[in-house]
């Protein structure tokens, strides 16, 4: 398959993956991309590739902004705390970009990685529970 066709197929697959994903899976996908962007930003900052670092940090900021906008802090006790974490890392990402400060980027990674792992675990449990319910309904 020529490279352009391969890229188009990959793009279509990624789009379909997002469109067909459950809410839990979408959240996990956002966190995975967020941490990927931050890792890429860190690498770019270390290499003093400031345009690439900026692009990665800006995309990470877009993801955190989306997480903030979709969060309903009043729904659960941990909501306000999670909102505070999101606002803190959003500010750190802005500062990491403006000041070209890899330490702030690393701080964001340190704060968000445990959340990413927790959401992965929660999504897996939800998926297993839903599968058990479907199995019981059929069986």
C-alpha positions as CSV (number, residue, x, y, z in Angstrom):
1,X,0.0,0.0,0.0
2,X,1.5,3.4,-0.9
3,X,2.4,5.7,2.0
4,X,-0.5,8.1,1.2
5,X,-3.0,5.3,1.2
6,X,-1.5,3.9,4.4
7,X,-1.8,7.3,6.1
8,X,-5.4,7.7,5.0
9,X,-6.3,4.2,6.2
10,X,-4.6,4.9,9.6
11,X,-6.5,8.2,9.8
12,X,-9.8,6.5,9.1
13,X,-9.1,3.8,11.6
14,X,-8.3,6.4,14.3
15,X,-11.4,8.4,13.5
16,X,-13.6,5.2,13.7
17,X,-11.9,4.2,17.0
18,X,-12.8,7.5,18.5
19,X,-16.4,7.6,17.1
20,X,-17.1,4.0,18.4
21,X,-15.4,4.3,21.7
22,X,-17.3,4.3,25.0
23,X,-17.1,7.3,27.3
24,X,-14.6,5.5,29.5
25,X,-12.4,4.5,26.5
26,X,-12.5,8.1,25.2
27,X,-11.3,9.4,28.6
28,X,-8.4,6.9,28.5
29,X,-7.6,7.9,24.9
30,X,-7.5,11.6,25.9
31,X,-5.2,10.8,28.9
32,X,-2.9,8.7,26.7
33,X,-2.6,11.4,24.1
34,X,-2.1,14.1,26.9
35,X,0.8,12.2,28.4
36,X,2.2,11.5,24.9
37,X,2.1,15.2,24.1
38,X,3.8,16.0,27.4
39,X,6.6,13.4,26.8
40,X,7.1,14.8,23.3
41,X,7.2,18.3,24.7
42,X,9.8,17.3,27.3
43,X,12.0,15.7,24.7
44,X,11.7,18.8,22.4
45,X,12.5,21.1,25.3
46,X,15.6,19.0,26.2
47,X,16.7,19.3,22.6
48,X,15.9,23.0,22.5
49,X,13.4,22.5,19.7
50,X,11.1,25.2,20.9
51,X,8.6,25.2,18.1
52,X,7.9,21.5,18.5
53,X,7.8,21.8,22.3
54,X,5.3,24.7,22.0
55,X,3.1,22.7,19.6
56,X,3.0,19.7,21.9
57,X,2.3,21.9,25.0
58,X,-0.5,23.7,23.1
59,X,-2.1,20.4,22.2
60,X,-1.8,19.2,25.7
61,X,-3.5,22.4,26.9
62,X,-6.3,21.8,24.5
63,X,-6.8,18.3,26.0
64,X,-6.8,19.6,29.5
65,X,-9.3,22.3,28.6
66,X,-11.6,19.7,27.1
67,X,-11.2,17.6,30.3
68,X,-12.1,20.7,32.4
69,X,-15.1,21.5,30.1
70,X,-16.5,18.0,30.3
71,X,-15.9,17.6,34.1
72,X,-19.0,17.9,36.3
73,X,-17.4,18.6,39.7
74,X,-20.8,18.6,41.5
75,X,-21.5,15.0,40.6
76,X,-19.0,13.4,42.9
77,X,-16.9,14.3,45.9
78,X,-13.6,14.1,44.0
79,X,-14.8,16.5,41.3
80,X,-13.6,19.8,42.8
81,X,-10.1,18.2,43.6
82,X,-9.8,16.9,40.1
83,X,-10.8,20.3,38.7
84,X,-8.1,21.9,40.8
85,X,-5.5,19.5,39.5
86,X,-6.6,20.2,35.9
87,X,-6.3,24.0,36.5
88,X,-2.9,23.6,38.1
89,X,-1.4,21.6,35.3
90,X,-3.0,23.9,32.7
91,X,-1.2,26.8,34.3
92,X,2.0,24.8,34.5
93,X,1.8,24.0,30.8
94,X,1.4,27.6,29.9
95,X,4.3,28.5,32.1
96,X,6.4,25.6,30.7
97,X,5.8,27.0,27.2
98,X,6.3,30.7,28.0
99,X,9.4,30.1,30.2
100,X,10.7,27.1,28.2
101,X,10.8,25.3,31.5
102,X,11.2,21.5,31.2
103,X,10.8,21.2,35.0
104,X,7.2,22.4,34.7
105,X,6.5,20.0,31.9
106,X,7.9,17.1,34.1
107,X,5.8,18.3,37.0
108,X,2.7,17.9,34.8
109,X,3.7,14.4,33.8
110,X,4.3,13.5,37.5
111,X,0.9,14.8,38.4
112,X,-1.1,13.3,35.5
113,X,0.5,9.9,35.1
114,X,-1.1,8.4,38.2
115,X,-4.5,9.7,37.0
116,X,-3.9,8.1,33.6
117,X,-3.2,4.8,35.2
118,X,-6.2,5.1,37.5
119,X,-8.5,5.9,34.5
120,X,-7.1,2.9,32.6
121,X,-7.9,0.7,35.6
122,X,-11.4,2.1,36.0
123,X,-12.2,1.7,32.3
124,X,-11.0,-1.9,32.4
125,X,-13.3,-2.6,35.4
126,X,-16.3,-0.9,33.7
127,X,-15.6,-3.0,30.5
128,X,-15.4,-6.2,32.5
129,X,-18.6,-5.4,34.3
130,X,-20.4,-4.6,31.1
131,X,-19.1,-7.8,29.5
132,X,-20.4,-9.8,32.5
133,X,-23.8,-8.2,32.3
134,X,-24.0,-9.0,28.6
135,X,-22.9,-12.6,29.2
136,X,-25.5,-13.0,32.0
137,X,-28.3,-11.5,29.8
138,X,-27.5,-14.0,27.0
139,X,-26.8,-17.0,29.2
